[in-house]
Structures are given as C-alpha cells and as structure tokens.
Amino acid sequence: VRNQIILGTKGGHPDMENMGYGRCSLADLQQHLSESLERLGLDTIDIYWLHRDDPGLSAGDIIDNLATLNASGIIGCYGASNWLPERIAAANIYAQTSQLRGFSISQPGWALAEHATKWEEPSPMMYLDGTMHTWHVETGLPLAPYAAQARGYFGQENVDWAKRGFSGTPPCASDYDNPVNRQRLEAAMTLAQAKGCTANQIALAYVLHQPFPTFPIVSTRSVSHLREAMGALTVTLNPEECAKLAEAKDISFSLHHGKIM
C-alpha cells in the first residue's frame, strides 16, 4: 500500500549521551536517512521530520541541508518536530528568499489536556502553548501534534474514575492530572453524552477542529482503541464548543433540537 499512504520518518535526533549537541549537519542527516531507508526497505520518504532543532546551525544552513536531500529525490517535504516557532519562521523566510522548500508542518506535543510535566534543557519536548497556537493561527502552518490523546487521559478508565469523584490517582496518564485537565475531562464527558460519542473522541475532535490544518498523532495498544479514536473523524464541534472545552470554566452545555447550544 506504499502508493496509498503518506509516509514519514525522523532524523536529526541528538546523541542520547549528549542531548545538548544537535545533529542536523548534512553528514548526520544523510547517515540517519540512509539507516532509516534501509530499515524500512524503501528508496524514498514523503515527509522527513527533524526530531530536534540544532542550535549550533543557522536555520538557513539546516534548510540548505534538507534541500540537498530533496534535490536527490529521496525526501519530499520537511517537518519540524519540537522546534520553536521563531526558528521555523526563520527557516521558512530563508527558504522563501532562496527559492527553496521550507518546513511544511510542525510537530509539538498537544492535546485538549495540558501536559503537567515541565521539560528541562538541554532536550526540551515542545508542547503547544497559547503563543504557539496563536502563531499557527496567524501563519496557517499545519500541525501534527504527538500525544494527541494525552496518553489516554480522556479514555474510559479515566472517565469511570472521574465518575467516582476523582478518587485517588487516575488509572491513565497521571502526568497529565491537574485541576484544569480534570475540568476539561468533565467537559468532554458532558459533551460526549450529548453527542452520543466518547470523551476521547471529543478530545481528538477538539484537536481536529482548529483554524489551521491538524493531523493528530495517535498511539493505541489494540484495534478496538484505534477504531474508537478514528470515530473522532465523525464528531463535529463548533467554535463555541471548542472554546468551552479549552476554558473548562462554568461549563454548561444544553441540548436544543439535537444541537449543543
């Protein structure tokens, strides 16, 4: 089914023993890509993601390196994973002025639930915040957020836990547990009941219903979980519902003629 899918892989990850040292030089990327293609048994990749930024190189140098790989025909478009917006912007400005391809998509972590862990340097895991969200709204750059299901925080086990009054720690994704996310879980549960779907589908639908293109990354342990996640594609949310889910304050959904008001 190779011709029926968009396939991506990643390179440019720092050495695990020296996470502060970037590896986005042309030689590094050529090595990483060669190893990936060999493992995959393929000759080309549709989307090549840079797993991390390389602060030792200018954004323009990194675009030049990617352009070299693109010119060889082995990679298509580029994605930036865990990159700050200002670095993506600098790279794309350079690409535009140099008549080269820039980054087509960004990949931070993001879900309806806010991540509770604050990652430290030298290897930050970028999670979308309000400033980054505004930047994507203004630029329209597509987003492919990882951890889009918040590691199961909106799953049935946590729904049952919430119904018991949030007694003890959540069965899933305790690192996402905080007062704001508990409110958002309750909001998703309420809206899911009104729409006849699951809270997890509401959470994924929230990521899908943004003013810029989104392609949430989901990870599942079973076919049934995958099917449940795919059901989010059939859920429709309006801007007011998305705003209420994000705010999670004084939530009150009322059903009127089959629509959420």
C-alpha positions as CSV (number, residue, x, y, z in Angstrom):
1,V,0.0,0.0,0.0
2,R,3.0,2.3,-0.3
3,N,1.3,4.4,-3.0
4,Q,-1.8,4.8,-0.9
5,I,-0.2,6.4,2.2
6,I,1.9,9.4,3.2
7,L,5.0,8.0,4.9
8,G,7.3,9.9,7.2
9,T,10.3,9.2,9.3
10,K,12.6,11.2,11.5
11,G,16.3,12.2,11.8
12,G,18.4,14.8,13.5
13,H,18.0,13.5,17.0
14,P,20.9,14.3,19.3
15,D,23.0,11.5,20.7
16,M,21.3,10.1,23.8
17,E,24.5,10.6,25.8
18,N,24.8,14.2,24.8
19,M,21.3,15.6,24.2
20,G,22.6,19.2,24.1
21,Y,24.5,18.5,20.9
22,G,22.5,18.9,17.7
23,R,22.8,16.6,14.7
24,C,21.3,18.3,11.7
25,S,24.5,18.6,9.7
26,L,24.3,17.3,6.1
27,A,26.5,14.3,7.1
28,D,24.4,13.5,10.1
29,L,21.1,13.7,8.2
30,Q,22.5,11.6,5.3
31,Q,23.5,8.9,7.8
32,H,20.2,9.0,9.6
33,L,18.2,8.9,6.4
34,S,20.2,6.1,4.9
35,E,19.7,4.0,8.1
36,S,16.0,4.7,8.1
37,L,15.5,3.8,4.4
38,E,17.5,0.6,4.9
39,R,15.3,-0.5,7.9
40,L,12.1,0.4,6.0
41,G,13.2,-1.3,2.8
42,L,12.4,1.9,0.8
43,D,14.1,4.3,-1.5
44,T,12.1,7.5,-0.7
45,I,10.3,9.2,2.2
46,D,7.4,11.6,1.7
47,I,7.9,13.6,4.9
48,Y,11.2,13.9,6.6
49,W,11.0,15.2,10.2
50,L,13.8,16.8,12.1
51,H,13.3,15.3,15.6
52,R,15.0,18.3,17.3
53,D,16.4,21.6,16.3
54,D,20.2,22.0,16.1
55,P,21.1,25.3,17.8
56,G,24.7,25.0,16.5
57,L,23.5,25.7,12.9
58,S,21.6,28.6,11.5
59,A,18.1,27.9,10.3
60,G,19.3,28.6,6.8
61,D,22.0,26.0,7.0
62,I,19.5,23.4,8.0
63,I,17.2,24.3,5.1
64,D,20.2,24.0,2.7
65,N,21.0,20.5,4.1
66,L,17.4,19.4,3.6
67,A,17.3,21.0,0.1
68,T,20.3,18.8,-0.8
69,L,18.4,15.7,0.3
70,N,15.3,16.9,-1.5
71,A,17.2,17.6,-4.7
72,S,18.5,14.0,-4.7
73,G,14.9,12.8,-4.8
74,I,15.0,10.7,-1.6
75,I,12.8,13.0,0.6
76,G,9.8,15.1,-0.2
77,C,8.6,17.8,2.2
78,Y,10.0,18.6,5.6
79,G,8.6,18.7,9.1
80,A,9.9,20.3,12.3
81,S,9.4,18.3,15.5
82,N,10.0,20.1,18.8
83,W,11.0,23.3,17.1
84,L,10.2,26.8,18.4
85,P,8.0,28.9,16.1
86,E,10.7,31.6,15.7
87,R,13.1,29.0,14.4
88,I,10.6,27.6,11.9
89,A,9.8,31.1,10.8
90,A,13.4,31.9,10.3
91,A,13.9,28.7,8.3
92,N,10.9,29.4,6.1
93,I,11.8,33.0,5.5
94,Y,15.3,31.9,4.3
95,A,13.7,29.2,2.2
96,Q,11.3,31.7,0.5
97,T,14.1,34.2,-0.2
98,S,16.3,31.4,-1.5
99,Q,13.6,29.8,-3.6
100,L,13.8,26.6,-1.6
101,R,11.3,24.4,0.1
102,G,10.6,25.3,3.7
103,F,9.0,23.4,6.5
104,S,5.5,22.3,5.6
105,I,4.3,21.2,9.0
106,S,5.2,21.4,12.7
107,Q,5.1,18.6,15.4
108,P,5.0,19.6,19.0
109,G,3.1,17.8,21.7
110,W,-0.5,18.9,22.1
111,A,-3.9,17.7,23.3
112,L,-7.0,19.0,25.0
113,A,-5.3,18.2,28.2
114,E,-2.3,20.3,29.2
115,H,0.9,18.4,29.9
116,A,1.8,18.6,33.6
117,T,5.5,18.0,33.3
118,K,7.8,20.9,32.6
119,W,10.6,19.6,30.4
120,E,14.1,21.0,31.0
121,E,17.0,21.8,28.8
122,P,19.1,20.6,27.0
123,S,16.5,18.5,25.3
124,P,13.1,20.2,25.6
125,M,10.0,18.4,24.4
126,M,7.9,21.2,22.9
127,Y,4.3,21.3,24.0
128,L,2.0,23.8,22.2
129,D,1.1,26.8,24.4
130,G,-1.1,29.8,23.8
131,T,1.7,31.8,22.0
132,M,2.5,28.9,19.7
133,H,-1.2,28.3,19.0
134,T,-1.7,32.0,18.0
135,W,1.4,31.7,15.7
136,H,-0.2,28.7,13.9
137,V,-3.5,30.6,13.6
138,E,-1.7,33.6,12.0
139,T,0.6,31.5,9.7
140,G,-1.8,28.7,8.9
141,L,1.1,26.2,9.2
142,P,-0.3,22.7,9.6
143,L,0.2,20.9,12.9
144,A,0.8,17.2,13.5
145,P,0.8,17.0,17.4
146,Y,2.1,14.0,19.1
147,A,0.4,12.7,22.4
148,A,-2.9,14.0,20.9
149,Q,-4.8,11.6,23.2
150,A,-2.9,12.8,26.2
151,R,-1.8,9.2,26.8
152,G,-5.4,8.1,27.5
153,Y,-6.4,10.8,29.9
154,F,-9.8,11.0,28.2
155,G,-10.2,7.2,27.9
156,Q,-12.9,5.1,29.5
157,E,-10.8,4.2,32.5
158,N,-10.4,7.8,33.4
159,V,-14.0,8.6,32.7
160,D,-15.0,5.9,35.2
161,W,-12.5,7.4,37.7
162,A,-14.0,10.9,37.2
163,K,-17.5,9.5,37.8
164,R,-16.2,8.2,41.1
165,G,-15.3,11.7,42.1
166,F,-11.7,11.7,41.0
167,S,-10.8,9.5,44.0
168,G,-7.1,8.7,44.1
169,T,-4.8,8.9,41.1
170,P,-6.1,8.5,37.6
171,P,-5.7,5.0,36.1
172,C,-4.1,6.5,33.0
173,A,-1.8,9.4,32.3
174,S,-1.2,10.6,35.9
175,D,1.4,13.0,34.5
176,Y,-1.5,14.9,32.9
177,D,-3.5,15.1,36.0
178,N,-4.2,18.7,37.3
179,P,-7.2,20.8,38.1
180,V,-7.6,22.3,34.6
181,N,-7.4,18.9,33.0
182,R,-10.0,17.4,35.4
183,Q,-12.3,20.2,34.4
184,R,-11.7,19.5,30.7
185,L,-12.3,15.8,31.2
186,E,-15.6,16.6,32.8
187,A,-16.4,19.0,29.9
188,A,-15.6,16.3,27.4
189,M,-17.7,13.8,29.2
190,T,-20.7,16.1,29.3
191,L,-20.4,17.0,25.6
192,A,-19.8,13.3,24.7
193,Q,-23.0,12.3,26.4
194,A,-24.9,15.0,24.4
195,K,-23.4,14.0,21.1
196,G,-23.5,10.2,21.6
197,C,-19.8,9.6,21.4
198,T,-16.9,9.1,23.8
199,A,-14.9,11.7,25.8
200,N,-11.7,10.6,24.0
201,Q,-13.4,11.3,20.6
202,I,-14.4,14.7,21.8
203,A,-10.8,15.4,22.9
204,L,-9.5,14.4,19.5
205,A,-12.2,16.3,17.7
206,Y,-11.1,19.4,19.6
207,V,-7.6,19.0,18.1
208,L,-9.1,18.4,14.7
209,H,-11.4,21.5,14.8
210,Q,-8.8,24.3,14.7
211,P,-8.5,27.3,12.4
212,F,-5.4,25.7,10.8
213,P,-4.9,22.1,9.4
214,T,-4.2,19.5,12.1
215,F,-3.2,15.9,11.8
216,P,-3.2,14.5,15.4
217,I,-0.9,11.5,16.0
218,V,-2.5,8.7,18.0
219,S,-0.9,5.7,19.6
220,T,-3.0,2.7,20.5
221,R,-2.5,-0.8,22.0
222,S,-5.4,-2.5,20.3
223,V,-7.5,-2.5,17.2
224,S,-10.6,-1.5,19.3
225,H,-8.7,1.5,20.6
226,L,-7.7,2.5,17.1
227,R,-11.3,2.2,15.9
228,E,-12.5,4.3,18.8
229,A,-10.0,7.0,18.1
230,M,-10.9,7.0,14.4
231,G,-14.5,7.7,15.4
232,A,-13.4,11.3,16.2
233,L,-13.5,12.0,12.5
234,T,-17.3,11.8,12.6
235,V,-17.6,14.2,15.5
236,T,-18.4,17.9,14.7
237,L,-17.6,20.7,17.0
238,N,-18.4,24.4,16.5
239,P,-16.1,27.2,17.7
240,E,-18.1,27.9,20.8
241,E,-17.9,24.2,21.9
242,C,-14.1,24.2,21.3
243,A,-13.8,27.4,23.3
244,K,-15.8,25.9,26.2
245,L,-13.7,22.8,26.2
246,A,-10.5,24.8,26.3
247,E,-11.7,27.2,29.0
248,A,-13.3,24.4,31.1
249,K,-14.8,27.0,33.4
250,D,-18.5,27.3,34.4
251,I,-19.3,24.6,31.8
252,S,-22.9,24.2,30.9
253,F,-24.0,22.5,27.7
254,S,-27.7,22.4,26.9
255,L,-29.3,20.3,24.3
256,H,-31.8,22.1,22.0
257,H,-33.3,20.4,19.0
258,G,-30.5,18.0,18.8
259,K,-27.8,20.6,18.8
260,I,-25.4,21.8,21.5
261,M,-26.1,25.4,22.4
